[in-house]
């Protein structure tokens, strides 16, 4: 089990029994305590009339509306930021229920929390092309992993570590939405 104090919040739909079982088993094998946070089923959202959606801006810049799944994902992550802000959690590991977790995760988390004053949000991006297109900053303890700054705005919000300051900022930034959550995470110069 990791020696540092943080909370793991797993976003999942209520009826995603297989995904819940898989991520639960994996987190338990790593010794990471977790809490499920209800996801938002985008299939049940009327995107165009949703009060948190800014369709005109989305259509202006991208020529199409967000999908129901994209808006549902934003709303689920927003609920996580709200939970973090309301409970004033210093750091939180946020996972989507389909995240694939490395055996090194607890070592990486410990190393990141050792330098917690140097970051607001750490995205765990598992594609090789993300690593090639990154500027390496420093090794993360003895984990064999590196803290790096991505170039561009790679997709993926399936796993990240976020501090209270960043959660509050992201909560404010998702009051009205026109970008998918992973794109917003990638705008490090804004978020």
Secondary structure, 3 states (H helix, E strand, C coil): CCCCCCEEEEEECCCCHHHHHHHHHHHHHHCCCCEEEECCCHHHCCHHHCCCECHHHHHHHHCCCCCHHHHHHHHHHHHHHHHHHHHCCCEEEEEECCCCCCCCHHHHHHHHHHCHHHCCEEECCCCHHHHHCEEEEEECCCCCCEEEEECCCCCCCCEEEEEHHHHHHHHHHCCCECCCHHHHHHCCCCC
